[in-house]
């Protein structure tokens, strides 16, 4: 008899690209690849355009089935938040986020009827200004629902495990299973052409931060106008702007010349690989993280990393990057600039950091994460 693990894959095709979407895609792909001989993986998704279903099948080859909910994404979120609808049948469910059909079930007499959810961070509690009131309410209420009905709760770091444990009593149901840099991040033969097309300078500092307060891009931009500044341009990948704030306006306010800030926006994996590979330093000033995947992505290319003192990031980096104390907001830009300059001005130090980063990145793999998820469900 074949056992099916039903994985919620809705975030993979969400309209806006997010770290959770990347996590869901990479984990689901490896769950399929590592499925035991008597197990299969099916997907669960909200009502979506046919093109999105096709995209899921292309991204996740080997899915045994794709269950398509009759509810659109927003309605499905609200319904599962209140426990109004369930998946047909019974069996194992794995949610790579808090989006899950959490409801009362008999996990004692029906040992195969189980649900595991994933909590990536506690931002709804620690940095609620980074979310809309609706998002904060959804996260908090869904975590409470998970406390009542989830058989296991996956978190990416021991930092999040401790933080979550202070908010909700999950007992011994918390499991720490992290992510990894994608194997698709690699440079090809067209690296020079891509670098030219992106307009990458010969040497630059790279970041994936945004102006969302906890991401601290403002502090990084301000660091360009300090006495410790190394003088390199800053390349920003990702949204950058946030709500009514723009990168160009914040840079101008800090006294940074426009030509020193290059905002690329969203890029492909191939372009991200080139940008990471060519950067003199990768800066990750963010606070309030649950994992800090961009740090591992930079490590994968041997790019020196300067990062904040955020506990989860420190845990993941494990000394392979330069930790910048972020306890003093007024001093943070100067400290970031000093750390960046220490790498830019010392080739030997940069090389040692590159070796340490590559070594640290090898400690994480999606295959290992997937195998640990399979073991988790076997234990349940």
C-alpha positions as CSV (number, residue, x, y, z in Angstrom):
1,X,0.0,0.0,0.0
2,X,1.3,3.4,-0.9
3,X,1.4,6.2,1.7
4,X,0.8,9.7,0.5
5,X,2.4,12.8,2.0
6,X,0.2,15.8,1.1
7,X,2.3,19.0,0.8
8,X,0.7,22.5,0.8
9,X,2.4,24.1,-2.2
10,X,0.3,27.3,-2.6
11,X,3.2,29.6,-1.7
12,X,5.2,28.3,-4.6
13,X,2.8,30.2,-7.0
14,X,2.0,33.2,-4.8
15,X,1.9,36.5,-6.8
16,X,4.8,38.0,-5.0
17,X,8.1,36.2,-4.6
18,X,8.9,35.4,-1.0
19,X,11.4,33.4,1.0
20,X,8.6,31.1,2.1
21,X,7.7,30.5,-1.5
22,X,11.3,29.5,-2.2
23,X,11.4,27.3,0.9
24,X,8.2,25.6,-0.2
25,X,9.4,24.9,-3.7
26,X,12.8,23.6,-2.7
27,X,11.5,21.4,0.1
28,X,8.7,19.9,-2.0
29,X,11.1,19.1,-4.8
30,X,13.4,17.2,-2.4
31,X,10.5,15.5,-0.6
32,X,9.5,14.0,-4.0
33,X,13.1,13.0,-4.7
34,X,13.7,11.4,-1.3
35,X,10.3,9.7,-0.9
36,X,10.7,6.1,0.5
37,X,9.8,3.3,-1.9
38,X,6.3,3.0,-0.5
39,X,5.5,6.7,-0.3
40,X,4.5,9.4,-2.7
41,X,4.0,13.2,-2.6
42,X,0.9,15.0,-3.7
43,X,0.4,18.8,-3.8
44,X,-2.4,21.0,-2.4
45,X,-3.1,24.4,-3.9
46,X,-5.8,27.1,-3.9
47,X,-8.1,27.6,-6.8
48,X,-5.7,29.2,-9.4
49,X,-5.4,29.8,-13.2
50,X,-4.6,26.8,-15.2
51,X,-1.2,28.3,-16.0
52,X,-0.3,28.2,-12.3
53,X,-1.2,24.5,-12.1
54,X,1.1,23.8,-15.1
55,X,3.9,25.8,-13.5
56,X,3.6,23.7,-10.4
57,X,3.9,20.5,-12.3
58,X,6.9,21.9,-14.2
59,X,8.6,23.1,-11.0
60,X,7.8,19.9,-9.0
61,X,8.0,16.9,-11.4
62,X,7.0,13.7,-9.8
63,X,4.0,14.9,-7.8
64,X,1.5,12.0,-7.8
65,X,-1.5,14.3,-7.7
66,X,-2.4,18.0,-7.4
67,X,-5.5,18.7,-5.2
68,X,-7.1,21.9,-6.4
69,X,-9.2,23.6,-3.7
70,X,-12.4,25.2,-4.8
71,X,-11.4,28.3,-2.8
72,X,-9.2,31.0,-4.1
73,X,-6.0,31.9,-2.2
74,X,-7.5,34.6,0.1
75,X,-10.6,32.6,0.9
76,X,-8.6,29.5,1.6
77,X,-6.4,31.4,4.1
78,X,-9.4,32.7,5.9
79,X,-11.2,29.4,5.9
80,X,-8.2,27.4,7.3
81,X,-7.6,30.2,9.8
82,X,-11.1,29.5,11.3
83,X,-11.1,25.7,10.6
84,X,-14.0,25.9,8.2
85,X,-12.8,23.5,5.6
86,X,-10.6,20.4,5.5
87,X,-8.9,18.3,2.9
88,X,-10.8,15.2,1.8
89,X,-9.8,11.9,3.3
90,X,-7.1,11.5,5.9
91,X,-3.3,10.9,6.1
92,X,-0.1,12.9,6.4
93,X,-0.1,16.7,5.7
94,X,3.0,18.8,5.6
95,X,2.7,22.6,5.5
96,X,5.9,24.6,4.7
97,X,4.2,27.5,6.4
98,X,1.3,28.2,8.7
99,X,-1.2,27.8,5.8
100,X,-2.6,24.4,6.8
101,X,-6.0,22.6,7.4
102,X,-5.6,22.5,11.2
103,X,-8.5,20.8,12.9
104,X,-9.2,18.2,15.5
105,X,-8.2,14.7,14.5
106,X,-7.6,11.3,16.2
107,X,-3.8,11.0,15.9
108,X,-3.7,8.3,18.6
109,X,-6.0,5.7,17.0
110,X,-5.3,6.8,13.4
111,X,-1.5,7.1,13.5
112,X,-1.3,8.1,9.8
113,X,-3.6,11.0,10.3
114,X,-1.2,13.8,11.1
115,X,-0.4,17.5,10.3
116,X,2.9,19.3,10.6
117,X,3.2,23.1,10.1
118,X,6.2,25.4,9.8
119,X,6.7,28.6,11.7
120,X,9.5,30.6,10.0
121,X,9.8,33.5,12.5
122,X,8.0,35.4,15.2
123,X,7.9,38.7,13.4
124,X,4.2,39.1,14.1
125,X,5.2,39.5,17.7
126,X,8.6,41.2,17.5
127,X,8.2,43.5,14.5
128,X,4.5,43.9,13.8
129,X,5.1,47.1,12.0
130,X,6.7,45.0,9.2
131,X,3.2,43.5,8.5
132,X,-0.3,44.7,7.9
133,X,-2.7,44.4,10.8
134,X,-4.5,41.7,8.9
135,X,-1.3,39.7,8.5
136,X,-0.4,40.1,12.1
137,X,-3.8,38.8,13.2
138,X,-3.6,35.9,10.8
139,X,-0.2,34.8,12.0
140,X,-1.1,35.0,15.7
141,X,-4.4,33.3,15.4
142,X,-3.0,30.5,13.2
143,X,-0.1,29.9,15.6
144,X,-2.7,29.5,18.4
145,X,-4.6,27.1,16.2
146,X,-1.4,25.1,15.6
147,X,-0.9,24.9,19.3
148,X,-4.3,23.1,19.5
149,X,-4.2,20.9,16.5
150,X,-0.7,20.5,14.9
151,X,1.1,17.2,15.6
152,X,4.5,18.8,15.0
153,X,5.8,22.3,14.4
154,X,8.9,22.8,12.2
155,X,11.1,25.9,12.8
156,X,14.3,26.8,10.9
157,X,16.6,27.5,13.8
158,X,17.0,26.9,17.5
159,X,16.6,30.7,17.9
160,X,13.0,30.5,16.6
161,X,12.4,27.4,18.7
162,X,13.3,29.4,21.8
163,X,11.4,32.5,20.8
164,X,8.3,30.5,19.8
165,X,8.4,28.5,23.0
166,X,8.2,31.8,25.0
167,X,5.0,32.7,23.2
168,X,3.1,29.4,22.9
169,X,3.4,26.1,24.7
170,X,4.1,23.5,22.0
171,X,5.7,21.0,24.5
172,X,7.9,18.6,22.7
173,X,6.3,19.1,19.3
174,X,8.9,21.6,17.9
175,X,11.5,20.3,15.5
176,X,14.4,22.3,14.1
177,X,14.8,21.7,10.3
178,X,16.5,24.5,8.4
179,X,16.7,25.3,4.7
180,X,19.7,25.7,2.4
181,X,20.9,27.7,-0.6
182,X,19.4,26.4,-3.9
183,X,21.4,24.2,-6.1
184,X,20.1,26.3,-9.0
185,X,22.3,29.1,-7.8
186,X,25.3,28.7,-10.0
187,X,27.2,30.7,-12.6
188,X,27.3,29.6,-16.2
189,X,29.5,30.4,-19.2
190,X,27.6,33.7,-19.9
191,X,28.7,35.3,-16.6
192,X,30.4,38.2,-18.2
193,X,27.5,39.0,-20.5
194,X,25.1,38.8,-17.6
195,X,27.2,41.1,-15.5
196,X,27.3,43.6,-18.3
197,X,23.6,43.4,-18.8
198,X,23.0,44.0,-15.1
199,X,25.4,47.0,-15.2
200,X,27.4,45.5,-12.3
201,X,30.5,47.7,-11.3
202,X,33.9,46.1,-11.1
203,X,33.7,46.0,-7.3
204,X,30.6,46.6,-5.2
205,X,28.8,45.7,-2.0
206,X,25.7,43.6,-2.6
207,X,22.5,43.4,-0.4
208,X,19.0,41.9,-0.6
209,X,17.6,44.2,2.1
210,X,14.5,46.4,1.8
211,X,13.3,49.6,3.6
212,X,11.0,47.5,5.8
213,X,12.3,48.7,9.2
214,X,13.6,45.3,10.4
215,X,15.6,44.8,7.2
216,X,17.7,47.8,8.0
217,X,18.5,48.9,4.5
218,X,18.2,52.5,5.7
219,X,21.2,51.9,8.1
220,X,23.2,50.3,5.2
221,X,22.5,53.3,3.0
222,X,23.5,55.6,5.8
223,X,26.8,53.7,6.2
224,X,27.8,54.9,2.7
225,X,28.0,58.4,4.1
226,X,30.2,57.7,7.1
227,X,33.9,58.2,7.6
228,X,34.5,54.5,7.6
229,X,32.9,54.0,4.2
230,X,34.9,51.9,1.8
231,X,33.8,53.9,-1.2
232,X,32.2,51.1,-3.2
233,X,28.8,51.3,-4.8
234,X,25.9,49.4,-3.3
235,X,23.9,47.0,-5.5
236,X,20.4,46.2,-4.2
237,X,18.5,43.1,-5.3
238,X,14.9,42.8,-4.5
239,X,12.0,45.1,-3.8
240,X,14.1,47.7,-1.9
241,X,11.3,50.2,-1.7
242,X,8.7,49.7,1.0
243,X,5.3,51.3,1.3
244,X,5.8,55.0,0.6
245,X,9.5,54.9,1.1
246,X,11.9,54.7,-1.9
247,X,15.6,53.8,-2.0
248,X,16.5,56.9,-4.0
249,X,14.8,59.2,-1.5
250,X,16.4,57.6,1.6
251,X,19.9,57.6,-0.1
252,X,19.5,61.3,-1.0
253,X,18.4,62.0,2.6
254,X,21.6,60.3,3.8
255,X,23.7,62.4,1.5
256,X,24.7,59.5,-0.8
257,X,25.3,60.3,-4.5
258,X,22.8,58.7,-6.8
259,X,25.4,56.9,-8.8
260,X,26.6,54.9,-5.8
261,X,23.3,53.1,-5.4
262,X,22.2,50.6,-8.1
263,X,18.7,49.1,-7.5
264,X,18.2,46.1,-9.7
265,X,14.8,44.9,-8.3
266,X,13.8,41.3,-8.8
267,X,16.2,39.2,-10.8
268,X,16.4,35.6,-12.0
269,X,18.4,32.9,-10.2
270,X,21.1,33.1,-13.0
271,X,21.5,36.9,-12.5
272,X,21.4,36.6,-8.7
273,X,24.2,34.0,-9.0
274,X,26.4,36.4,-11.0
275,X,25.7,39.2,-8.6
276,X,26.6,37.1,-5.6
277,X,29.7,35.7,-7.2
278,X,31.1,39.0,-8.3
279,X,30.4,41.0,-5.1
280,X,33.3,42.1,-3.0
281,X,31.1,41.9,0.1
282,X,27.6,40.7,0.8
283,X,25.9,42.9,3.5
284,X,22.9,41.5,5.5
285,X,22.0,44.1,8.1
286,X,18.5,42.6,8.8
287,X,17.1,42.2,12.3
288,X,14.2,39.9,13.4
289,X,15.1,37.0,11.1
290,X,14.1,33.4,11.5
291,X,16.9,32.0,9.3
292,X,18.7,34.4,7.0
293,X,18.8,32.4,3.8
294,X,20.6,35.1,1.8
295,X,23.7,34.6,4.0
296,X,23.9,31.0,3.0
297,X,23.4,32.0,-0.6
298,X,26.4,34.3,-0.4
299,X,28.5,31.7,1.4
300,X,27.8,29.3,-1.4
301,X,29.8,31.5,-3.7
302,X,32.6,32.2,-1.3
303,X,31.6,35.9,-1.0
304,X,32.6,37.5,2.3
305,X,29.5,38.3,4.4
306,X,28.9,41.1,6.9
307,X,25.8,40.6,8.9
308,X,23.8,41.8,11.9
309,X,23.9,40.5,15.4
310,X,20.4,39.0,14.9
311,X,20.4,35.7,16.9
312,X,19.1,33.5,14.1
313,X,21.5,34.9,11.6
314,X,24.4,34.5,14.0
315,X,23.3,30.8,14.5
316,X,23.2,30.1,10.8
317,X,26.5,31.9,10.0
318,X,28.3,30.3,12.9
319,X,31.3,32.6,12.7
320,X,31.8,32.3,9.0
321,X,30.9,36.0,8.5
322,X,31.6,39.2,10.3
323,X,29.0,39.9,13.0
324,X,28.2,43.6,13.4
325,X,26.7,44.6,16.8
326,X,23.3,46.1,16.2
327,X,22.3,47.1,19.7
328,X,22.9,50.8,19.1
329,X,20.8,52.2,16.2
330,X,22.8,55.4,16.1
331,X,26.1,53.6,15.8
332,X,24.9,50.8,13.5
333,X,25.7,52.6,10.2
334,X,29.2,53.3,11.3
335,X,29.7,49.8,12.5
336,X,28.5,48.4,9.2
337,X,30.8,50.7,7.2
338,X,33.8,49.7,9.4
339,X,33.1,46.0,8.9
340,X,32.7,46.3,5.2
341,X,35.9,48.3,4.9
342,X,37.8,45.7,6.9
343,X,37.0,43.2,4.1
344,X,37.4,45.5,1.1
345,X,40.8,46.6,2.3
346,X,42.3,43.3,3.2
347,X,42.4,40.7,0.4
348,X,43.8,37.9,2.7
349,X,41.0,38.5,5.2
350,X,38.4,38.4,2.4
351,X,39.9,35.1,1.1
352,X,39.7,33.5,4.6
353,X,36.1,34.6,4.9
354,X,35.4,33.1,1.5
355,X,36.7,29.7,2.5
356,X,34.9,29.8,5.8
357,X,31.6,30.7,4.1
358,X,31.9,27.9,1.5
359,X,32.6,25.4,4.2
360,X,29.6,26.6,6.3
361,X,27.2,26.4,3.3
362,X,28.0,22.7,2.9
363,X,26.5,22.1,6.3
364,X,23.0,22.7,4.8
365,X,21.3,20.9,2.0
366,X,17.7,20.6,0.9
367,X,18.1,16.8,0.6
368,X,19.0,16.6,4.3
369,X,16.1,18.9,5.2
370,X,13.7,16.7,3.2
371,X,15.0,13.5,4.7
372,X,14.5,14.9,8.2
373,X,10.9,15.9,7.3
374,X,10.2,12.3,6.2
375,X,11.7,11.1,9.5
376,X,9.6,13.5,11.4
377,X,6.4,12.1,9.9
378,X,7.7,8.5,10.5
379,X,8.2,9.4,14.1
380,X,4.7,10.8,14.4
